[in-house]
């Protein structure tokens, strides 16, 4: 059974709604990526050095990342020899199989580390403008829909309008927001938020932070202080440190991720605006080169469009036409 057939069978167990969200949200990437892939398959009669060179350029152009592309091409060349694959179209399922394997390195680490018997504290980090506060609001909405009692901490006390923006989300989704005046010490906000969330017996505390990367040293010290205060009050917290990245910024998102990794133990990525780019390969670069799982992806403007990341859904959405074409050819 080919990987495409296995992938399609697995997708039948997923909800149609989730599949549609990924398919629609990744339409720009799919149209660009799948279109170029089809052109490449049609251009070459056999799998040779020229074919792999062009495939390499295609993947780099999709923001998959140079390091990841080099690994992938080496693996594909080995597989082509091992399986005696001569025709380019027969290599397509192998390409998707390898992409899925790189995305889903250890499976379960894409799930949030939710605490069953105590409050879960999630710290959000990232530069200004990536959609951090909006992501917090959307996730607050989702937790609320699950019946959880949620509190949000307005820890970005420096960006103009950040506190008000989080308050607006709090009003919209019916979640309490703990805040202080603009310019206050973010660590003090976190301390107050923990006390408030405890008194309210909250299930989840979502913590916003500043993102002034131009003042990198001070920002990183500030984040370390925030983490220390949280850990002092709740020894095993924060239970997640989610780095929010804007998918449309491509390789710049990678450099941001490396900077934040130096200062905080990033446990997962929230990749926003994935629906707004034709270069969704950045998901692969992040997963493979940073060894950090993508836990949520933004596939639209609505709160419900912030989706838990599913490696198979992602690959299926990219290769959907090829999967269906293979089925048609076998009928």
PAFI-168368 format. One record per residue (C-alpha): residue in one letter; x, y, z. Coordinates in steps of 0.2 Angstrom, whole numbers, padded with zeros to 4 digits, always signed. Layout:
<sites>
AXYZ;...
</sites>
This chain:
<sites>
X+0000+0000+0000;X+0007+0017-0005;X+0009+0031+0007;X-0004+0041-0002;X-0017+0027+0001;X-0012+0025+0019;X-0013+0044+0021;X-0031+0045+0013;X-0037+0030+0024;X-0030+0039+0040;X-0039+0055+0035;X-0056+0046+0034;X-0054+0044+0053;X-0052+0063+0055;X-0067+0075+0056;X-0072+0082+0039;X-0072+0099+0047;X-0054+0098+0052;X-0049+0092+0035;X-0058+0107+0027;X-0050+0119+0039;X-0032+0113+0034;X-0037+0112+0015;X-0044+0129+0015;X-0030+0137+0026;X-0016+0129+0016;X-0024+0133-0001;X-0010+0146-0006;X+0004+0135-0001;X-0004+0120-0010;X-0008+0129-0026;X+0010+0135-0027;X+0019+0120-0021;X+0008+0106-0029;X+0007+0116-0045;X+0026+0117-0046;X+0028+0099-0041;X+0016+0094-0055;X+0026+0104-0068;X+0042+0096-0061;X+0034+0078-0063;X+0028+0082-0081;X+0045+0089-0086;X+0056+0074-0082;X+0054+0057-0089;X+0066+0049-0077;X+0072+0052-0059;X+0090+0059-0062;X+0102+0072-0055;X+0094+0086-0065;X+0077+0081-0057;X+0084+0081-0039;X+0092+0098-0042;X+0076+0106-0048;X+0066+0098-0034;X+0079+0105-0022;X+0076+0123-0029;X+0057+0120-0027;X+0058+0115-0009;X+0070+0129-0004;X+0058+0141-0013;X+0044+0135-0002;X+0054+0140+0013;X+0057+0122+0019;X+0075+0127+0024;X+0092+0123+0016;X+0097+0111+0030;X+0081+0102+0029;X+0081+0101+0010;X+0098+0094+0009;X+0094+0080+0021;X+0078+0077+0012;X+0086+0076-0005;X+0099+0064+0001;X+0085+0053+0009;X+0075+0053-0008;X+0090+0049-0018;X+0094+0034-0007;X+0076+0028-0007;X+0075+0030-0026;X+0090+0018-0028;X+0083+0006-0015;X+0066+0005-0022;X+0072+0006-0040;X+0061+0021-0044;X+0064+0028-0061;X+0048+0038-0065;X+0046+0055-0056;X+0027+0053-0052;X+0031+0037-0042;X+0043+0047-0031;X+0028+0059-0026;X+0022+0047-0012;X+0039+0045-0005;X+0042+0064-0005;X+0026+0066+0006;X+0031+0051+0017;X+0048+0059+0021;X+0040+0076+0024;X+0027+0068+0036;X+0041+0059+0045;X+0051+0075+0048;X+0035+0084+0054;X+0030+0070+0066;X+0046+0066+0074;X+0040+0060+0091;X+0021+0061+0088;X+0013+0065+0105;X+0024+0081+0108;X+0012+0091+0098;X-0001+0090+0112;X-0001+0103+0126;X+0006+0099+0143;X-0011+0101+0152;X-0011+0098+0171;X-0025+0087+0177;X-0026+0091+0195;X-0019+0109+0196;X-0019+0125+0186;X-0010+0125+0169;X+0001+0140+0166;X+0006+0144+0148;X+0018+0158+0144;X+0018+0166+0127;X+0033+0174+0119;X+0037+0182+0102;X+0041+0198+0094;X+0028+0212+0092;X+0017+0211+0076;X+0016+0192+0075;X-0001+0190+0082;X+0004+0185+0100;X-0010+0193+0109;X-0023+0188+0096;X-0017+0170+0098;X-0019+0171+0116;X-0037+0177+0114;X-0041+0163+0102;X-0034+0150+0113;X-0044+0157+0128;X-0060+0156+0118;X-0056+0137+0114;X-0052+0133+0132;X-0068+0142+0137;X-0078+0132+0125;X-0070+0116+0133;X-0078+0121+0149;X-0062+0127+0157;X-0060+0142+0168;X-0047+0154+0160;X-0038+0169+0166;X-0027+0180+0155;X-0012+0190+0161;X-0008+0206+0152;X+0011+0205+0154;X+0015+0215+0139;X+0016+0232+0148;X+0027+0241+0136;X+0018+0240+0118;X+0005+0254+0116;X-0012+0246+0116;X-0007+0229+0121;X-0016+0229+0138;X-0032+0236+0130;X-0030+0223+0116;X-0030+0208+0128;X-0044+0216+0138;X-0055+0217+0122;X-0052+0199+0119;X-0056+0196+0138;X-0073+0205+0135;X-0076+0196+0119;X-0074+0178+0125;X-0079+0181+0143;X-0062+0178+0152;X-0055+0188+0166;X-0039+0198+0162;X-0026+0203+0176;X-0017+0219+0172;X-0007+0234+0179;X-0004+0251+0172;X+0006+0253+0156;X+0025+0252+0160;X+0023+0241+0175;X+0035+0227+0179;X+0029+0212+0169;X+0035+0200+0183;X+0024+0209+0196;X+0009+0207+0184;X+0013+0188+0183;X+0013+0187+0202;X-0004+0196+0203;X-0011+0185+0190;X-0006+0169+0198;X-0014+0175+0215;X-0029+0180+0206;X-0031+0164+0196;X-0028+0153+0211;X-0042+0163+0221;X-0054+0160+0206;X-0049+0142+0205;X-0044+0144+0187;X-0040+0129+0176;X-0028+0139+0164;X-0018+0154+0165;X-0012+0162+0149;X+0002+0174+0150;X+0006+0188+0137;X+0024+0195+0137;X+0033+0209+0128;X+0041+0207+0112;X+0054+0221+0109;X+0067+0212+0100;X+0077+0228+0095;X+0081+0228+0114;X+0086+0210+0114;X+0097+0209+0130;X+0084+0218+0141;X+0070+0208+0134;X+0078+0191+0137;X+0082+0196+0155;X+0064+0202+0157;X+0058+0185+0151;X+0070+0176+0162;X+0063+0186+0177;X+0045+0182+0172;X+0049+0164+0171;X+0058+0164+0188;X+0043+0173+0197;X+0031+0160+0189;X+0042+0145+0194;X+0044+0152+0212;X+0025+0152+0214;X+0021+0136+0205;X+0037+0125+0205;X+0034+0115+0189;X+0027+0130+0179;X+0026+0137+0166;X+0020+0121+0159;X+0022+0127+0141;X+0032+0141+0133;X+0024+0144+0117;X+0033+0155+0104;X+0022+0164+0092;X+0029+0166+0074;X+0021+0174+0059;X+0022+0161+0044;X+0022+0175+0031;X+0040+0181+0037;X+0048+0165+0031;X+0066+0163+0036;X+0065+0178+0047;X+0054+0168+0059;X+0068+0155+0060;X+0080+0168+0066;X+0067+0174+0079;X+0065+0157+0085;X+0083+0154+0088;X+0084+0170+0098;X+0070+0166+0109;X+0077+0148+0111;X+0093+0155+0119;X+0083+0164+0133;X+0068+0153+0136;X+0065+0134+0135;X+0053+0135+0121;X+0041+0120+0121;X+0031+0123+0106;X+0027+0135+0092;X+0011+0144+0087;X+0012+0148+0069;X+0000+0162+0064;X-0006+0168+0047;X-0002+0151+0038;X-0017+0154+0027;X-0008+0170+0021;X+0007+0163+0013;X+0012+0152-0002;X+0027+0146+0008;X+0020+0134+0021;X+0036+0124+0020;X+0042+0135+0035;X+0033+0122+0046;X+0046+0109+0041;X+0061+0120+0043;X+0055+0125+0061;X+0051+0107+0066;X+0067+0099+0058;X+0080+0112+0061;X+0075+0119+0078;X+0068+0102+0085;X+0053+0111+0092;X+0035+0105+0088;X+0023+0116+0080;X+0008+0115+0092;X-0005+0127+0084;X-0007+0135+0067;X-0017+0150+0062;X-0028+0145+0047;X-0040+0160+0047;X-0046+0175+0056;X-0059+0167+0067;X-0056+0160+0084;X-0060+0143+0079;X-0047+0144+0065;X-0033+0142+0077;X-0030+0124+0075;X-0020+0110+0084;X-0006+0106+0072;X-0008+0088+0063;X+0007+0083+0053;X-0004+0071+0042;X-0017+0084+0039;X-0004+0096+0034;X+0004+0084+0021;X-0013+0078+0015;X-0018+0096+0012;X-0002+0099+0002;X-0003+0083-0009;X-0022+0081-0010;X-0023+0082-0029;X-0009+0069-0031;X-0018+0058-0018;X-0034+0059-0028;X-0025+0057-0044;X-0017+0041-0039;X-0034+0034-0034;X-0041+0039-0051;X-0027+0030-0060;X-0030+0014-0050;X-0049+0013-0054;
</sites>
